[in-house]
């Protein structure tokens, strides 16, 4: 699943793919009021620590990846 996170006062967004389900990611951000950081990992094993107070928006879903090559 593709995740896009908008950061306050930043013109760019954080975009990555994760194995987590949309409900899991949503629950992490809903619990963010209790914690200062939200921890997510992508399909390549990289981890992202995001300050919960600087999140402007979270977009969940989208294509799992771009198709490369020809379709017959």
Phi, psi and omega in degrees: 000142179270137179237132175236129182235122175272135181251134179300142177060027177225130181286346182254160176243160177265120181231132179200167177253143182225157176277346182292151177279160182301323181295323180294315181294319178298318179297323177299317181285331175291328178276357185297339179296333180277335185239157179278331184238148172248128181252125177228155175230150181261183183290342180267002178092000177284146179249144179238127174250120187240129177292119186295334181283342182259010178277125178269317179202162176227125178248123182247143176109202182095184180293148177283346180172165179270139178277136179240135178114189182259146177255128181256000000 
